[in-house]
């Protein structure tokens, strides 16, 4: 398990845990970011982290990306 901020670009990951207060957890869940969801990291350079969730693209700040914990999804 590692923070989303450490995932390389173009990798698929499963959200394992979201750490934070009620407001933060509620906000990311309203964006569709829930435990168990599989997402793809599109851009993880300086600044915002861009992910793909279904047909949506979501930009997350660095602070948020450190509080969402994920694990790699095996290919195939």
CHARMM internal coordinates of N, CA and C (Angstrom, degrees):
IC EDIT
DIST 1 N 1 CA 1.4459
DIST 1 CA 1 C 1.5258
ANGL 1 N 1 CA 1 C 108.19
DIST 1 C 2 N 1.3309
ANGL 1 CA 1 C 2 N 116.24
DIHE 1 N 1 CA 1 C 2 N 135.73
DIST 2 N 2 CA 1.4701
ANGL 1 C 2 N 2 CA 121.51
DIHE 1 CA 1 C 2 N 2 CA -178.24
DIST 2 CA 2 C 1.5243
ANGL 2 N 2 CA 2 C 109.18
DIHE 1 C 2 N 2 CA 2 C -148.23
DIST 2 C 3 N 1.3197
ANGL 2 CA 2 C 3 N 117.21
DIHE 2 N 2 CA 2 C 3 N 159.99
DIST 3 N 3 CA 1.4609
ANGL 2 C 3 N 3 CA 118.73
DIHE 2 CA 2 C 3 N 3 CA 177.21
DIST 3 CA 3 C 1.5258
ANGL 3 N 3 CA 3 C 111.05
DIHE 2 C 3 N 3 CA 3 C -69.55
DIST 3 C 4 N 1.3102
ANGL 3 CA 3 C 4 N 116.09
DIHE 3 N 3 CA 3 C 4 N 148.73
DIST 4 N 4 CA 1.4584
ANGL 3 C 4 N 4 CA 122.11
DIHE 3 CA 3 C 4 N 4 CA 179.21
DIST 4 CA 4 C 1.5256
ANGL 4 N 4 CA 4 C 111.36
DIHE 3 C 4 N 4 CA 4 C -56.32
DIST 4 C 5 N 1.3049
ANGL 4 CA 4 C 5 N 117.45
DIHE 4 N 4 CA 4 C 5 N -30.30
DIST 5 N 5 CA 1.4664
ANGL 4 C 5 N 5 CA 121.88
DIHE 4 CA 4 C 5 N 5 CA -178.71
DIST 5 CA 5 C 1.5257
ANGL 5 N 5 CA 5 C 113.06
DIHE 4 C 5 N 5 CA 5 C -62.15
DIST 5 C 6 N 1.3310
ANGL 5 CA 5 C 6 N 118.80
DIHE 5 N 5 CA 5 C 6 N -18.28
DIST 6 N 6 CA 1.4642
ANGL 5 C 6 N 6 CA 122.27
DIHE 5 CA 5 C 6 N 6 CA -176.71
DIST 6 CA 6 C 1.5324
ANGL 6 N 6 CA 6 C 113.87
DIHE 5 C 6 N 6 CA 6 C -97.39
DIST 6 C 7 N 1.3170
ANGL 6 CA 6 C 7 N 117.86
DIHE 6 N 6 CA 6 C 7 N 0.15
DIST 7 N 7 CA 1.4671
ANGL 6 C 7 N 7 CA 121.71
DIHE 6 CA 6 C 7 N 7 CA -176.11
DIST 7 CA 7 C 1.5245
ANGL 7 N 7 CA 7 C 110.12
DIHE 6 C 7 N 7 CA 7 C -80.97
DIST 7 C 8 N 1.3272
ANGL 7 CA 7 C 8 N 115.92
DIHE 7 N 7 CA 7 C 8 N 136.81
DIST 8 N 8 CA 1.4597
ANGL 7 C 8 N 8 CA 121.16
DIHE 7 CA 7 C 8 N 8 CA 177.55
DIST 8 CA 8 C 1.5263
ANGL 8 N 8 CA 8 C 110.30
DIHE 7 C 8 N 8 CA 8 C -71.59
DIST 8 C 9 N 1.3260
ANGL 8 CA 8 C 9 N 115.44
DIHE 8 N 8 CA 8 C 9 N 157.28
DIST 9 N 9 CA 1.4575
ANGL 8 C 9 N 9 CA 120.75
DIHE 8 CA 8 C 9 N 9 CA 177.99
DIST 9 CA 9 C 1.5270
ANGL 9 N 9 CA 9 C 110.76
DIHE 8 C 9 N 9 CA 9 C -64.67
DIST 9 C 10 N 1.3210
ANGL 9 CA 9 C 10 N 114.94
DIHE 9 N 9 CA 9 C 10 N 150.23
DIST 10 N 10 CA 1.4771
ANGL 9 C 10 N 10 CA 124.64
DIHE 9 CA 9 C 10 N 10 CA 176.72
DIST 10 CA 10 C 1.5230
ANGL 10 N 10 CA 10 C 113.22
DIHE 9 C 10 N 10 CA 10 C 71.39
DIST 10 C 11 N 1.3293
ANGL 10 CA 10 C 11 N 118.84
DIHE 10 N 10 CA 10 C 11 N 15.30
DIST 11 N 11 CA 1.4650
ANGL 10 C 11 N 11 CA 122.05
DIHE 10 CA 10 C 11 N 11 CA 179.88
DIST 11 CA 11 C 1.5168
ANGL 11 N 11 CA 11 C 111.00
DIHE 10 C 11 N 11 CA 11 C -102.26
DIST 11 C 12 N 1.3173
ANGL 11 CA 11 C 12 N 115.73
DIHE 11 N 11 CA 11 C 12 N 143.54
DIST 12 N 12 CA 1.4652
ANGL 11 C 12 N 12 CA 122.22
DIHE 11 CA 11 C 12 N 12 CA 174.59
DIST 12 CA 12 C 1.5157
ANGL 12 N 12 CA 12 C 109.01
DIHE 11 C 12 N 12 CA 12 C -91.76
DIST 12 C 13 N 1.3280
ANGL 12 CA 12 C 13 N 115.58
DIHE 12 N 12 CA 12 C 13 N 135.44
DIST 13 N 13 CA 1.4584
ANGL 12 C 13 N 13 CA 121.07
DIHE 12 CA 12 C 13 N 13 CA 178.38
DIST 13 CA 13 C 1.5268
ANGL 13 N 13 CA 13 C 110.27
DIHE 12 C 13 N 13 CA 13 C -138.25
DIST 13 C 14 N 1.3146
ANGL 13 CA 13 C 14 N 115.47
DIHE 13 N 13 CA 13 C 14 N 156.64
DIST 14 N 14 CA 1.4672
ANGL 13 C 14 N 14 CA 122.22
DIHE 13 CA 13 C 14 N 14 CA 175.13
DIST 14 CA 14 C 1.5213
ANGL 14 N 14 CA 14 C 107.92
DIHE 13 C 14 N 14 CA 14 C -107.92
DIST 14 C 15 N 1.3199
ANGL 14 CA 14 C 15 N 116.29
DIHE 14 N 14 CA 14 C 15 N 134.11
DIST 15 N 15 CA 1.4580
ANGL 14 C 15 N 15 CA 120.93
DIHE 14 CA 14 C 15 N 15 CA 178.29
DIST 15 CA 15 C 1.5238
ANGL 15 N 15 CA 15 C 108.39
DIHE 14 C 15 N 15 CA 15 C -74.98
DIST 15 C 16 N 1.3189
ANGL 15 CA 15 C 16 N 116.38
DIHE 15 N 15 CA 15 C 16 N 123.32
DIST 16 N 16 CA 1.4540
ANGL 15 C 16 N 16 CA 122.74
DIHE 15 CA 15 C 16 N 16 CA -176.79
DIST 16 CA 16 C 1.5296
ANGL 16 N 16 CA 16 C 111.04
DIHE 15 C 16 N 16 CA 16 C -101.04
DIST 16 C 17 N 1.3438
ANGL 16 CA 16 C 17 N 116.02
DIHE 16 N 16 CA 16 C 17 N -41.53
DIST 17 N 17 CA 1.4606
ANGL 16 C 17 N 17 CA 118.84
DIHE 16 CA 16 C 17 N 17 CA -175.09
DIST 17 CA 17 C 1.5208
ANGL 17 N 17 CA 17 C 110.10
DIHE 16 C 17 N 17 CA 17 C -154.79
DIST 17 C 18 N 1.3149
ANGL 17 CA 17 C 18 N 115.54
DIHE 17 N 17 CA 17 C 18 N 143.07
DIST 18 N 18 CA 1.4572
ANGL 17 C 18 N 18 CA 121.84
DIHE 17 CA 17 C 18 N 18 CA 175.47
DIST 18 CA 18 C 1.5216
ANGL 18 N 18 CA 18 C 106.78
DIHE 17 C 18 N 18 CA 18 C -119.22
DIST 18 C 19 N 1.3312
ANGL 18 CA 18 C 19 N 115.66
DIHE 18 N 18 CA 18 C 19 N 120.71
DIST 19 N 19 CA 1.4665
ANGL 18 C 19 N 19 CA 121.74
DIHE 18 CA 18 C 19 N 19 CA -176.63
DIST 19 CA 19 C 1.5210
ANGL 19 N 19 CA 19 C 108.56
DIHE 18 C 19 N 19 CA 19 C -105.90
DIST 19 C 20 N 1.3161
ANGL 19 CA 19 C 20 N 116.84
DIHE 19 N 19 CA 19 C 20 N 133.37
DIST 20 N 20 CA 1.4588
ANGL 19 C 20 N 20 CA 119.97
DIHE 19 CA 19 C 20 N 20 CA 175.85
DIST 20 CA 20 C 1.5147
ANGL 20 N 20 CA 20 C 111.11
DIHE 19 C 20 N 20 CA 20 C 155.66
DIST 20 C 21 N 1.3031
ANGL 20 CA 20 C 21 N 114.52
DIHE 20 N 20 CA 20 C 21 N -179.90
DIST 21 N 21 CA 1.4570
ANGL 20 C 21 N 21 CA 120.81
DIHE 20 CA 20 C 21 N 21 CA 178.59
DIST 21 CA 21 C 1.5216
ANGL 21 N 21 CA 21 C 111.58
DIHE 20 C 21 N 21 CA 21 C -73.71
DIST 21 C 22 N 1.3259
ANGL 21 CA 21 C 22 N 114.73
DIHE 21 N 21 CA 21 C 22 N 173.66
DIST 22 N 22 CA 1.4624
ANGL 21 C 22 N 22 CA 120.01
DIHE 21 CA 21 C 22 N 22 CA -179.17
DIST 22 CA 22 C 1.5153
ANGL 22 N 22 CA 22 C 112.63
DIHE 21 C 22 N 22 CA 22 C -57.58
DIST 22 C 23 N 1.3368
ANGL 22 CA 22 C 23 N 116.64
DIHE 22 N 22 CA 22 C 23 N -40.65
DIST 23 N 23 CA 1.4590
ANGL 22 C 23 N 23 CA 120.67
DIHE 22 CA 22 C 23 N 23 CA -178.80
DIST 23 CA 23 C 1.5161
ANGL 23 N 23 CA 23 C 112.55
DIHE 22 C 23 N 23 CA 23 C -63.28
DIST 23 C 24 N 1.3287
ANGL 23 CA 23 C 24 N 116.80
DIHE 23 N 23 CA 23 C 24 N -46.74
DIST 24 N 24 CA 1.4586
ANGL 23 C 24 N 24 CA 120.93
DIHE 23 CA 23 C 24 N 24 CA 179.88
DIST 24 CA 24 C 1.5259
ANGL 24 N 24 CA 24 C 110.98
DIHE 23 C 24 N 24 CA 24 C -64.23
DIST 24 C 25 N 1.3300
ANGL 24 CA 24 C 25 N 116.69
DIHE 24 N 24 CA 24 C 25 N -48.97
DIST 25 N 25 CA 1.4667
ANGL 24 C 25 N 25 CA 120.64
DIHE 24 CA 24 C 25 N 25 CA -178.45
DIST 25 CA 25 C 1.5221
ANGL 25 N 25 CA 25 C 110.09
DIHE 24 C 25 N 25 CA 25 C -60.82
DIST 25 C 26 N 1.3131
ANGL 25 CA 25 C 26 N 117.43
DIHE 25 N 25 CA 25 C 26 N -42.88
DIST 26 N 26 CA 1.4600
ANGL 25 C 26 N 26 CA 121.50
DIHE 25 CA 25 C 26 N 26 CA 179.16
DIST 26 CA 26 C 1.5314
ANGL 26 N 26 CA 26 C 110.88
DIHE 25 C 26 N 26 CA 26 C -62.64
DIST 26 C 27 N 1.3231
ANGL 26 CA 26 C 27 N 116.97
DIHE 26 N 26 CA 26 C 27 N -42.49
DIST 27 N 27 CA 1.4663
ANGL 26 C 27 N 27 CA 121.35
DIHE 26 CA 26 C 27 N 27 CA -178.38
DIST 27 CA 27 C 1.5316
ANGL 27 N 27 CA 27 C 111.37
DIHE 26 C 27 N 27 CA 27 C -63.10
DIST 27 C 28 N 1.3331
ANGL 27 CA 27 C 28 N 117.53
DIHE 27 N 27 CA 27 C 28 N -46.90
DIST 28 N 28 CA 1.4658
ANGL 27 C 28 N 28 CA 118.65
DIHE 27 CA 27 C 28 N 28 CA -178.88
DIST 28 CA 28 C 1.5282
ANGL 28 N 28 CA 28 C 111.40
DIHE 27 C 28 N 28 CA 28 C -71.29
DIST 28 C 29 N 1.3190
ANGL 28 CA 28 C 29 N 117.38
DIHE 28 N 28 CA 28 C 29 N -33.14
DIST 29 N 29 CA 1.4601
ANGL 28 C 29 N 29 CA 119.48
DIHE 28 CA 28 C 29 N 29 CA 177.10
DIST 29 CA 29 C 1.5304
ANGL 29 N 29 CA 29 C 111.05
DIHE 28 C 29 N 29 CA 29 C -66.41
DIST 29 C 30 N 1.3188
ANGL 29 CA 29 C 30 N 117.31
DIHE 29 N 29 CA 29 C 30 N -34.78
DIST 30 N 30 CA 1.4646
ANGL 29 C 30 N 30 CA 120.78
DIHE 29 CA 29 C 30 N 30 CA 176.82
DIST 30 CA 30 C 1.5269
ANGL 30 N 30 CA 30 C 111.89
DIHE 29 C 30 N 30 CA 30 C -67.59
DIST 30 C 31 N 1.3262
ANGL 30 CA 30 C 31 N 117.13
DIHE 30 N 30 CA 30 C 31 N -21.68
DIST 31 N 31 CA 1.4709
ANGL 30 C 31 N 31 CA 121.15
DIHE 30 CA 30 C 31 N 31 CA 175.39
DIST 31 CA 31 C 1.5291
ANGL 31 N 31 CA 31 C 110.80
DIHE 30 C 31 N 31 CA 31 C -83.36
DIST 31 C 32 N 1.3250
ANGL 31 CA 31 C 32 N 117.80
DIHE 31 N 31 CA 31 C 32 N -5.89
DIST 32 N 32 CA 1.4629
ANGL 31 C 32 N 32 CA 121.46
DIHE 31 CA 31 C 32 N 32 CA -178.99
DIST 32 CA 32 C 1.5069
ANGL 32 N 32 CA 32 C 113.37
DIHE 31 C 32 N 32 CA 32 C 97.49
DIST 32 C 33 N 1.3247
ANGL 32 CA 32 C 33 N 116.84
DIHE 32 N 32 CA 32 C 33 N 4.27
DIST 33 N 33 CA 1.4666
ANGL 32 C 33 N 33 CA 121.61
DIHE 32 CA 32 C 33 N 33 CA -179.31
DIST 33 CA 33 C 1.5244
ANGL 33 N 33 CA 33 C 107.53
DIHE 32 C 33 N 33 CA 33 C -89.33
DIST 33 C 34 N 1.3311
ANGL 33 CA 33 C 34 N 116.04
DIHE 33 N 33 CA 33 C 34 N 97.99
DIST 34 N 34 CA 1.4661
ANGL 33 C 34 N 34 CA 122.25
DIHE 33 CA 33 C 34 N 34 CA -176.74
DIST 34 CA 34 C 1.5192
ANGL 34 N 34 CA 34 C 109.89
DIHE 33 C 34 N 34 CA 34 C -124.97
DIST 34 C 35 N 1.3126
ANGL 34 CA 34 C 35 N 115.90
DIHE 34 N 34 CA 34 C 35 N 155.99
DIST 35 N 35 CA 1.4634
ANGL 34 C 35 N 35 CA 120.44
DIHE 34 CA 34 C 35 N 35 CA 175.86
DIST 35 CA 35 C 1.5231
ANGL 35 N 35 CA 35 C 108.64
DIHE 34 C 35 N 35 CA 35 C -59.08
DIST 35 C 36 N 1.3332
ANGL 35 CA 35 C 36 N 116.04
DIHE 35 N 35 CA 35 C 36 N 136.27
DIST 36 N 36 CA 1.4612
ANGL 35 C 36 N 36 CA 121.96
DIHE 35 CA 35 C 36 N 36 CA -179.43
DIST 36 CA 36 C 1.5198
ANGL 36 N 36 CA 36 C 113.73
DIHE 35 C 36 N 36 CA 36 C 95.85
DIST 36 C 37 N 1.3260
ANGL 36 CA 36 C 37 N 118.32
DIHE 36 N 36 CA 36 C 37 N -18.13
DIST 37 N 37 CA 1.4672
ANGL 36 C 37 N 37 CA 121.84
DIHE 36 CA 36 C 37 N 37 CA 179.54
DIST 37 CA 37 C 1.5234
ANGL 37 N 37 CA 37 C 110.10
DIHE 36 C 37 N 37 CA 37 C -70.19
DIST 37 C 38 N 1.3371
ANGL 37 CA 37 C 38 N 115.54
DIHE 37 N 37 CA 37 C 38 N 145.67
DIST 38 N 38 CA 1.4596
ANGL 37 C 38 N 38 CA 121.16
DIHE 37 CA 37 C 38 N 38 CA 174.62
DIST 38 CA 38 C 1.5227
ANGL 38 N 38 CA 38 C 107.57
DIHE 37 C 38 N 38 CA 38 C -102.80
DIST 38 C 39 N 1.3303
ANGL 38 CA 38 C 39 N 115.35
DIHE 38 N 38 CA 38 C 39 N 129.04
DIST 39 N 39 CA 1.4571
ANGL 38 C 39 N 39 CA 121.50
DIHE 38 CA 38 C 39 N 39 CA -178.66
DIST 39 CA 39 C 1.5217
ANGL 39 N 39 CA 39 C 109.64
DIHE 38 C 39 N 39 CA 39 C -128.89
DIST 39 C 40 N 1.3239
ANGL 39 CA 39 C 40 N 115.67
DIHE 39 N 39 CA 39 C 40 N 161.85
DIST 40 N 40 CA 1.4616
ANGL 39 C 40 N 40 CA 121.13
DIHE 39 CA 39 C 40 N 40 CA 175.92
DIST 40 CA 40 C 1.5181
ANGL 40 N 40 CA 40 C 108.39
DIHE 39 C 40 N 40 CA 40 C -118.43
DIST 40 C 41 N 1.3181
ANGL 40 CA 40 C 41 N 116.53
DIHE 40 N 40 CA 40 C 41 N 131.97
DIST 41 N 41 CA 1.4600
ANGL 40 C 41 N 41 CA 121.58
DIHE 40 CA 40 C 41 N 41 CA 177.08
DIST 41 CA 41 C 1.5290
ANGL 41 N 41 CA 41 C 107.48
DIHE 40 C 41 N 41 CA 41 C -83.64
DIST 41 C 42 N 1.3311
ANGL 41 CA 41 C 42 N 116.54
DIHE 41 N 41 CA 41 C 42 N 117.86
DIST 42 N 42 CA 1.4596
ANGL 41 C 42 N 42 CA 121.29
DIHE 41 CA 41 C 42 N 42 CA -178.34
DIST 42 CA 42 C 1.5205
ANGL 42 N 42 CA 42 C 112.23
DIHE 41 C 42 N 42 CA 42 C -92.86
DIST 42 C 43 N 1.3241
ANGL 42 CA 42 C 43 N 116.72
DIHE 42 N 42 CA 42 C 43 N -39.56
DIST 43 N 43 CA 1.4614
ANGL 42 C 43 N 43 CA 120.74
DIHE 42 CA 42 C 43 N 43 CA -177.68
DIST 43 CA 43 C 1.5269
ANGL 43 N 43 CA 43 C 108.60
DIHE 42 C 43 N 43 CA 43 C -145.94
DIST 43 C 44 N 1.3192
ANGL 43 CA 43 C 44 N 115.86
DIHE 43 N 43 CA 43 C 44 N 124.01
DIST 44 N 44 CA 1.4561
ANGL 43 C 44 N 44 CA 120.72
DIHE 43 CA 43 C 44 N 44 CA 179.17
DIST 44 CA 44 C 1.5271
ANGL 44 N 44 CA 44 C 108.89
DIHE 43 C 44 N 44 CA 44 C -135.30
DIST 44 C 45 N 1.3232
ANGL 44 CA 44 C 45 N 114.51
DIHE 44 N 44 CA 44 C 45 N 61.12
DIST 45 N 45 CA 1.4582
ANGL 44 C 45 N 45 CA 119.51
DIHE 44 CA 44 C 45 N 45 CA 175.24
DIST 45 CA 45 C 1.5177
ANGL 45 N 45 CA 45 C 107.17
DIHE 44 C 45 N 45 CA 45 C -107.06
DIST 45 C 46 N 1.2853
ANGL 45 CA 45 C 46 N 118.10
DIHE 45 N 45 CA 45 C 46 N -159.40
DIST 46 N 46 CA 1.4673
ANGL 45 C 46 N 46 CA 120.27
DIHE 45 CA 45 C 46 N 46 CA 179.42
DIST 46 CA 46 C 1.5166
ANGL 46 N 46 CA 46 C 110.86
DIHE 45 C 46 N 46 CA 46 C -61.27
DIST 46 C 47 N 1.3001
ANGL 46 CA 46 C 47 N 115.37
DIHE 46 N 46 CA 46 C 47 N 150.54
DIST 47 N 47 CA 1.4661
ANGL 46 C 47 N 47 CA 120.07
DIHE 46 CA 46 C 47 N 47 CA 177.23
DIST 47 CA 47 C 1.5117
ANGL 47 N 47 CA 47 C 111.94
DIHE 46 C 47 N 47 CA 47 C 83.21
DIST 47 C 48 N 1.3117
ANGL 47 CA 47 C 48 N 115.67
DIHE 47 N 47 CA 47 C 48 N -136.15
DIST 48 N 48 CA 1.4549
ANGL 47 C 48 N 48 CA 121.08
DIHE 47 CA 47 C 48 N 48 CA -175.12
DIST 48 CA 48 C 1.5172
ANGL 48 N 48 CA 48 C 112.17
DIHE 47 C 48 N 48 CA 48 C -70.03
DIST 48 C 49 N 1.3275
ANGL 48 CA 48 C 49 N 115.35
DIHE 48 N 48 CA 48 C 49 N 150.31
DIST 49 N 49 CA 1.4533
ANGL 48 C 49 N 49 CA 122.71
DIHE 48 CA 48 C 49 N 49 CA 174.90
DIST 49 CA 49 C 1.5197
ANGL 49 N 49 CA 49 C 106.36
DIHE 48 C 49 N 49 CA 49 C -103.95
DIST 49 C 50 N 1.3196
ANGL 49 CA 49 C 50 N 118.01
DIHE 49 N 49 CA 49 C 50 N 126.77
DIST 50 N 50 CA 1.4612
ANGL 49 C 50 N 50 CA 122.23
DIHE 49 CA 49 C 50 N 50 CA -177.15
DIST 50 CA 50 C 1.5202
ANGL 50 N 50 CA 50 C 109.22
DIHE 49 C 50 N 50 CA 50 C -105.76
DIST 50 C 51 N 1.3402
ANGL 50 CA 50 C 51 N 115.91
DIHE 50 N 50 CA 50 C 51 N 126.50
DIST 51 N 51 CA 1.4632
ANGL 50 C 51 N 51 CA 120.67
DIHE 50 CA 50 C 51 N 51 CA 179.18
DIST 51 CA 51 C 1.5238
ANGL 51 N 51 CA 51 C 109.93
DIHE 50 C 51 N 51 CA 51 C -123.19
DIST 51 C 52 N 1.3091
ANGL 51 CA 51 C 52 N 114.83
DIHE 51 N 51 CA 51 C 52 N 159.94
DIST 52 N 52 CA 1.4528
ANGL 51 C 52 N 52 CA 122.33
DIHE 51 CA 51 C 52 N 52 CA 174.67
DIST 52 CA 52 C 1.5214
ANGL 52 N 52 CA 52 C 107.23
DIHE 51 C 52 N 52 CA 52 C -114.07
DIST 52 C 53 N 1.3274
ANGL 52 CA 52 C 53 N 115.66
DIHE 52 N 52 CA 52 C 53 N 127.95
DIST 53 N 53 CA 1.4670
ANGL 52 C 53 N 53 CA 122.07
DIHE 52 CA 52 C 53 N 53 CA 178.96
DIST 53 CA 53 C 1.5123
ANGL 53 N 53 CA 53 C 106.62
DIHE 52 C 53 N 53 CA 53 C -132.42
DIST 53 C 54 N 1.3334
ANGL 53 CA 53 C 54 N 116.30
DIHE 53 N 53 CA 53 C 54 N 105.32
DIST 54 N 54 CA 1.4605
ANGL 53 C 54 N 54 CA 119.40
DIHE 53 CA 53 C 54 N 54 CA -174.06
DIST 54 CA 54 C 1.5171
ANGL 54 N 54 CA 54 C 109.11
DIHE 53 C 54 N 54 CA 54 C 65.12
DIST 54 C 55 N 1.3483
ANGL 54 CA 54 C 55 N 116.78
DIHE 54 N 54 CA 54 C 55 N -126.06
DIST 55 N 55 CA 1.4641
ANGL 54 C 55 N 55 CA 121.29
DIHE 54 CA 54 C 55 N 55 CA 177.88
DIST 55 CA 55 C 1.5135
ANGL 55 N 55 CA 55 C 111.82
DIHE 54 C 55 N 55 CA 55 C -96.53
DIST 55 C 56 N 1.3144
ANGL 55 CA 55 C 56 N 118.16
DIHE 55 N 55 CA 55 C 56 N 8.85
DIST 56 N 56 CA 1.4612
ANGL 55 C 56 N 56 CA 122.25
DIHE 55 CA 55 C 56 N 56 CA -176.65
DIST 56 CA 56 C 1.5217
ANGL 56 N 56 CA 56 C 111.37
DIHE 55 C 56 N 56 CA 56 C -104.51
DIST 56 C 57 N 1.3165
ANGL 56 CA 56 C 57 N 115.13
DIHE 56 N 56 CA 56 C 57 N 151.22
DIST 57 N 57 CA 1.4518
ANGL 56 C 57 N 57 CA 123.13
DIHE 56 CA 56 C 57 N 57 CA 171.18
DIST 57 CA 57 C 1.5243
ANGL 57 N 57 CA 57 C 106.70
DIHE 56 C 57 N 57 CA 57 C -113.84
DIST 57 C 58 N 1.3200
ANGL 57 CA 57 C 58 N 116.54
DIHE 57 N 57 CA 57 C 58 N 131.45
DIST 58 N 58 CA 1.4652
ANGL 57 C 58 N 58 CA 120.89
DIHE 57 CA 57 C 58 N 58 CA -176.24
DIST 58 CA 58 C 1.5271
ANGL 58 N 58 CA 58 C 108.21
DIHE 57 C 58 N 58 CA 58 C -129.09
DIST 58 C 59 N 1.3258
ANGL 58 CA 58 C 59 N 115.99
DIHE 58 N 58 CA 58 C 59 N 132.25
DIST 59 N 59 CA 1.4625
ANGL 58 C 59 N 59 CA 121.78
DIHE 58 CA 58 C 59 N 59 CA 176.25
DIST 59 CA 59 C 1.5247
ANGL 59 N 59 CA 59 C 108.36
DIHE 58 C 59 N 59 CA 59 C -101.06
DIST 59 C 60 N 1.3172
ANGL 59 CA 59 C 60 N 116.10
DIHE 59 N 59 CA 59 C 60 N 129.89
DIST 60 N 60 CA 1.4581
ANGL 59 C 60 N 60 CA 122.15
DIHE 59 CA 59 C 60 N 60 CA 179.18
DIST 60 CA 60 C 1.5252
ANGL 60 N 60 CA 60 C 109.66
DIHE 59 C 60 N 60 CA 60 C -119.90
DIST 60 C 61 N 1.3032
ANGL 60 CA 60 C 61 N 116.45
DIHE 60 N 60 CA 60 C 61 N 143.13
DIST 61 N 61 CA 1.4568
ANGL 60 C 61 N 61 CA 121.05
DIHE 60 CA 60 C 61 N 61 CA 174.87
DIST 61 CA 61 C 1.5127
ANGL 61 N 61 CA 61 C 110.69
DIHE 60 C 61 N 61 CA 61 C -73.37
DIST 61 C 62 N 1.3215
ANGL 61 CA 61 C 62 N 115.82
DIHE 61 N 61 CA 61 C 62 N 163.22
DIST 62 N 62 CA 1.4681
ANGL 61 C 62 N 62 CA 120.75
DIHE 61 CA 61 C 62 N 62 CA 179.58
DIST 62 CA 62 C 1.5224
ANGL 62 N 62 CA 62 C 112.07
DIHE 61 C 62 N 62 CA 62 C -58.20
DIST 62 C 63 N 1.3170
ANGL 62 CA 62 C 63 N 117.81
DIHE 62 N 62 CA 62 C 63 N -42.78
DIST 63 N 63 CA 1.4588
ANGL 62 C 63 N 63 CA 120.63
DIHE 62 CA 62 C 63 N 63 CA -179.13
DIST 63 CA 63 C 1.5129
ANGL 63 N 63 CA 63 C 112.44
DIHE 62 C 63 N 63 CA 63 C -58.94
DIST 63 C 64 N 1.3233
ANGL 63 CA 63 C 64 N 116.12
DIHE 63 N 63 CA 63 C 64 N -43.58
DIST 64 N 64 CA 1.4699
ANGL 63 C 64 N 64 CA 120.45
DIHE 63 CA 63 C 64 N 64 CA 178.93
DIST 64 CA 64 C 1.5227
ANGL 64 N 64 CA 64 C 110.70
DIHE 63 C 64 N 64 CA 64 C -66.04
DIST 64 C 65 N 1.3194
ANGL 64 CA 64 C 65 N 117.03
DIHE 64 N 64 CA 64 C 65 N -38.19
DIST 65 N 65 CA 1.4646
ANGL 64 C 65 N 65 CA 119.72
DIHE 64 CA 64 C 65 N 65 CA -176.54
DIST 65 CA 65 C 1.5307
ANGL 65 N 65 CA 65 C 112.46
DIHE 64 C 65 N 65 CA 65 C -68.64
DIST 65 C 66 N 1.3229
ANGL 65 CA 65 C 66 N 117.46
DIHE 65 N 65 CA 65 C 66 N -19.73
DIST 66 N 66 CA 1.4656
ANGL 65 C 66 N 66 CA 120.60
DIHE 65 CA 65 C 66 N 66 CA 176.20
DIST 66 CA 66 C 1.5254
ANGL 66 N 66 CA 66 C 112.03
DIHE 65 C 66 N 66 CA 66 C -82.67
DIST 66 C 67 N 1.3442
ANGL 66 CA 66 C 67 N 117.94
DIHE 66 N 66 CA 66 C 67 N -13.47
DIST 67 N 67 CA 1.4657
ANGL 66 C 67 N 67 CA 121.05
DIHE 66 CA 66 C 67 N 67 CA -177.02
DIST 67 CA 67 C 1.5234
ANGL 67 N 67 CA 67 C 113.10
DIHE 66 C 67 N 67 CA 67 C -106.04
DIST 67 C 68 N 1.3311
ANGL 67 CA 67 C 68 N 116.61
DIHE 67 N 67 CA 67 C 68 N 3.52
DIST 68 N 68 CA 1.4653
ANGL 67 C 68 N 68 CA 121.91
DIHE 67 CA 67 C 68 N 68 CA 176.21
DIST 68 CA 68 C 1.5204
ANGL 68 N 68 CA 68 C 107.04
DIHE 67 C 68 N 68 CA 68 C -111.01
DIST 68 C 69 N 1.3240
ANGL 68 CA 68 C 69 N 116.91
DIHE 68 N 68 CA 68 C 69 N 118.01
DIST 69 N 69 CA 1.4584
ANGL 68 C 69 N 69 CA 121.65
DIHE 68 CA 68 C 69 N 69 CA -175.97
DIST 69 CA 69 C 1.5223
ANGL 69 N 69 CA 69 C 109.99
DIHE 68 C 69 N 69 CA 69 C -103.38
DIST 69 C 70 N 1.3297
ANGL 69 CA 69 C 70 N 115.37
DIHE 69 N 69 CA 69 C 70 N 138.17
DIST 70 N 70 CA 1.4563
ANGL 69 C 70 N 70 CA 122.04
DIHE 69 CA 69 C 70 N 70 CA -172.20
DIST 70 CA 70 C 1.5265
ANGL 70 N 70 CA 70 C 111.13
DIHE 69 C 70 N 70 CA 70 C -135.64
DIST 70 C 71 N 1.3301
ANGL 70 CA 70 C 71 N 115.14
DIHE 70 N 70 CA 70 C 71 N 169.70
DIST 71 N 71 CA 1.4530
ANGL 70 C 71 N 71 CA 122.06
DIHE 70 CA 70 C 71 N 71 CA 171.26
DIST 71 CA 71 C 1.5230
ANGL 71 N 71 CA 71 C 107.24
DIHE 70 C 71 N 71 CA 71 C -137.41
DIST 71 C 72 N 1.3355
ANGL 71 CA 71 C 72 N 116.38
DIHE 71 N 71 CA 71 C 72 N 149.38
DIST 72 N 72 CA 1.4551
ANGL 71 C 72 N 72 CA 120.40
DIHE 71 CA 71 C 72 N 72 CA -179.86
DIST 72 CA 72 C 1.5104
ANGL 72 N 72 CA 72 C 110.99
DIHE 71 C 72 N 72 CA 72 C -66.12
DIST 72 C 73 N 1.3291
ANGL 72 CA 72 C 73 N 115.60
DIHE 72 N 72 CA 72 C 73 N 146.27
DIST 73 N 73 CA 1.4560
ANGL 72 C 73 N 73 CA 122.76
DIHE 72 CA 72 C 73 N 73 CA 174.37
DIST 73 CA 73 C 1.5224
ANGL 73 N 73 CA 73 C 106.65
DIHE 72 C 73 N 73 CA 73 C -99.31
DIST 73 C 74 N 1.3115
ANGL 73 CA 73 C 74 N 116.68
DIHE 73 N 73 CA 73 C 74 N 129.75
DIST 74 N 74 CA 1.4623
ANGL 73 C 74 N 74 CA 119.54
DIHE 73 CA 73 C 74 N 74 CA -179.94
DIST 74 CA 74 C 1.5136
ANGL 74 N 74 CA 74 C 109.59
DIHE 73 C 74 N 74 CA 74 C -69.72
DIST 74 C 75 N 1.3203
ANGL 74 CA 74 C 75 N 115.54
DIHE 74 N 74 CA 74 C 75 N 139.60
DIST 75 N 75 CA 1.4732
ANGL 74 C 75 N 75 CA 120.29
DIHE 74 CA 74 C 75 N 75 CA 178.33
DIST 75 CA 75 C 1.5219
ANGL 75 N 75 CA 75 C 108.79
DIHE 74 C 75 N 75 CA 75 C -75.71
DIST 75 C 76 N 1.3469
ANGL 75 CA 75 C 76 N 113.80
DIHE 75 N 75 CA 75 C 76 N 148.58
DIST 76 N 76 CA 1.4482
ANGL 75 C 76 N 76 CA 119.29
DIHE 75 CA 75 C 76 N 76 CA 175.90
DIST 76 CA 76 C 1.4617
ANGL 76 N 76 CA 76 C 109.67
DIHE 75 C 76 N 76 CA 76 C 85.64
END
COOR INIT
IC SEED 1 N 1 CA 1 C
IC BUILD
